[in-house]
Structures are given as structure tokens and as C-alpha cells.
Amino acid sequence: MSTDSADSAALRGFFDAQASEIAHNYGRGRAVVAVDGAVGSAEFGRELVAALVRAGHASVFASIDDFVTPRTDLVGARQTPSEYYEQRYDYATFRRVLIDPFRLGGSTGFVVAAFDEAASRSIEPVWRTAPPDAILVVAGPFLARRELQGTFNYTIYLETPQRPRDVVLDEALDHYAGVAEPRFAATAIVDTTNPDLPRRVFADSC
């Protein structure tokens, strides 16, 4: 087996094991999983969804970046890190069109994206449904913040030395780490220094 093939098998094995743990604990009814991180969280979340589907569990992916606060609702063009942290995402809409209806189950529709930041416009709602037993995976930064406590059944915190290119986001992550302590709030911590070979670590690890 080539090194690339071995790495690919190891990557798939990692996500299959992570999916198996989540499905074992939350495979009945509706559950919501957070992938908390600013770098690589969307890719990680999609891999996790694929692993859950491979294991026979209905799974839906969403990104918190599709619930940003419209720019016209923000005051001023330049935000401080703490303002970015407080104002970046529209959590009320996130709960109203995605989390709350997803939790209701049945035939209730939910929306996985509300705002297109690149186009600076709201997205026409596309209402989706899922089976009674389904797992929603939400990716993005700041997911262990106080306003979202109780939202997620299982939280994966991604730990990586890579920093976002956006300077204000980078500084806001430091603010977030200080006020929310996401590493210690997580169900699982994953080191993604090498995104092709993620590994599980523990809160007391250096």
C-alpha cells in the first residue's frame, strides 16, 4: 500500500470511528453535532457527514458561515475583535430556521443557509426535511459560546496551529478562547495540525 493510500485509509478510519461513537450515543431521534473551528471545520464537518452516511445514518451538514449578520445591520466597517465575536453571526435566525425546526422532527422543514455573504444578500429559503433519526452537523467558529449552550449534543473542538487570514477573526478567536474556554467545553478535541491525519487528544494534553 502506498503512503498516500495508507493516509487515505487512516483518514477514513478516523472519521468512521468518530461517526460510530456519535451514532452509538445519538443514533435515535434527532441530534446536533458541532465542529468548532475557524480553519478547516467545514471540510471536517463534511467528512463526518459522509462517514455517518456510510454507517447508515441520515446526516445533514450546515455551516454557521451561512448565518452571518447582514452587513447593513452592522455599525461601522471596522469591528474590534470583541464586536466581531458578538455581532458576526445571526444566532436568532440560526435557531429559528434550522435548530428549532430540526429538533421538532417529523415533517417540519428546516433551512441550512440563510445569508450569502459573498453576494451580500439573503438566500431564498429551501426547506428540507429528514428522517426521524437524523444527525445535523454544524461547522464553524464560536460554537461553544454562552448563547449556544444546550444547542449541541456533541461538540468537536478542532485544535490547529493554522490561523485564519482575516486578522479580526484571528483576534476574535483569542477573545473567544478567553471567555468561552471551548477546549474544555468540548466532548472531543481533535488535533488537525495535519488535516490528512487528524488525531484525538484530551483536555489535559499539552
N, C-alpha and C positions, 0 to 999 in steps of 0.2 A: 504493500500500500504506500503510495507517495505521501510526502509530508502534507501536501495540500489536501489530499483525500483524508488523511488522518485528522487534520484540523477540522475539516468539514464534518466528519463523523463525530468528533468531540463536541463541536458546536451544537449539532443536532441532539446529541445525547444530553448536553446540559439543559437545553430547552425542554426536551421531553421529560427529564426528571423534574424540572420546575413545574411544568404543566401537570404532571402526575400528582405532585404534592398539593397543588391548588385544587385540582379536581377531586382528590380524595377528601379534602376538607369542605369544599364548597360546590360539589358537583350537583347537589339537589337544590332546586329553586333558582333564584337569581342572585348573583354575586358580582361585586365590583372590585377590580384589582387596580391598584395604582402602580405605575412605573415612574418613580420620582427622579427626574434628572433633566438638566438643560442640554446635555450633549449626548446624542445617541439614544435618547429614550424612545423616540418614535420607531426607530429600527428595531430596538429591543422589544418593544410592545408588539410590533407586527410579527416578529419571530415567535413570541409567546402565543399569540393568537393562532398562528399556523400549527404550533405544537399541540395546542388544545384541540384544534380541529382534527389533527391526525389521531388524537386519542379518542375521538368520537364525541367531543363536547362542543355544542354550539358556542361560538365566541364572536364578539363584536369589538372592533378597535375604534377608539376615538382619541383625539389629541386636544389637550387644553388650549393649544395654539389656534384652534378653530373657534375659540370662545373669548377672543381678545376684546377689550373695551374699544368701541369705535373711537377713532382719533378725535373726531369732533366733540366727543364727550369729555376729553381730557383738557385740562387747563395748561396752556403753555406748550411749547415744542420740546423743551428740555426738562427732563424729570430727574430728581435726585434718586439715588438707589432705593430709599425708603418709599418715595412716591411711586416709583415703578412697581415695587413689591405690592403696594396697597391698591394700585389702580390698573395694573396691566390686564387683568382678566375679569370678565363679567361672570362672576360666580352665581348671581341670581338667575341669569339665563341658562347657565350650565346645569343648575339644579332643575329649573322649571321644564326644560325641553328634553333633557337627557336623563339625569339621575332619577328624579322622582317618577317619571313615567316608566322607565326601565324597571325600577323596583316594583311597580304595581303588577307587572307581569300580564298574563292574559293577552288580549288583543290590543292593549294600549300601545299606541305608537310613540316612538321617541326619535329624536333628531341628533345626529352625531356631529354636526357642524352648523354654526350659526353666523360666522363672520369671516369673510375673505380679506385678510389684512393686505395682501399684495394689491388687490383691486380696490381696497378701501370701500367695501360695500357689504351689506347683509347678504347672506346666502338664502335663496328661496328654500324654505323648509322641505326636506324629503323625509317623510315619516316612515320609519321602519318598524318591524315587529321581530320578535324572536321566540323560540320555543319556551315552554315553562321553565326548563332547566337551561340556563344560559349564563355565560360569564362575560361581563364587559371589562375590557382592558383600556384604561385611560393613561396616556403618557404625557409627560411634560414637567416643568419645574413647579416648585412651591406646593406640592400636593399634600404635604404634611402640616400645612398651616392651620391655625386655630379654626378658621371659618369652615374648614372641610373635615373637621373631626367628626367621626361617625359615618362618613361617606363611604369609606372603603373597608372591605372585609380583610384585605390583604394588601400590604404595601411593600414594594421592592424599591430600595434606595440604591441608585447607581453611583458608585464611587469611582472617579476617574481624575487623573491629573490634567486632562484636557479642559481648557476653559473656553467659554463662548466668545465669539468675535465681538459681540456687542458689549461695549465697555460698561454701560449702565446695567445690563443684565448680569454681567460678571460681578459687579459690585453689589447688586441686589441679592445675589446668591450668598454672599458673605453675610449680609443682613439677615437673610432667611435662616442661615445656619445658626446664627446667634439667638434669634427669637424663637425658632421652632424646634431646634435640635433634631432635624429629620433623621439623622443616622440612628439615633436611639429610639425614635418612634417607629422605625420600620419593622416589619415582620421578617424581612430578609434583606441583607446587604450583599450587593454583587459588585465585585471589582471588575470594571470594564476598561482597565488600562490598555489591554489588548482586546478590542471588541470581537475579534475572531475566536478568542479563548476566554470568555467570561468565567469568573470563579466566585463561589460563595465564600464570604468571610463573616466574621462575627463582631458584634459591637465592641467587645473588649480587645479586638485585634489592633495592633499598631499599624 
